[in-house]
């Protein structure tokens, strides 16, 4: 059900309209990369995604070396926002003590 709604550009645009223009564009680009470049090639479910997928994504970003550690929070915020906008818990929060992801 949710996967179908996310593939509908109108549904996604309605949700993303609640963000400022530049933030929506930034989050949209991050989400596309997360889905197309990371999840799809690995057969991972982007929405709703698991915390394990988020940890793998962080590792992938670290291996690529193209995202500064200061910027990683924006990447995780984009993924978390996509989930919370659809009333799902963010996969980027709620880690055990000692593991800080977001």
Beta strands, then each sheet from edge to edge (+ up, - down):
end
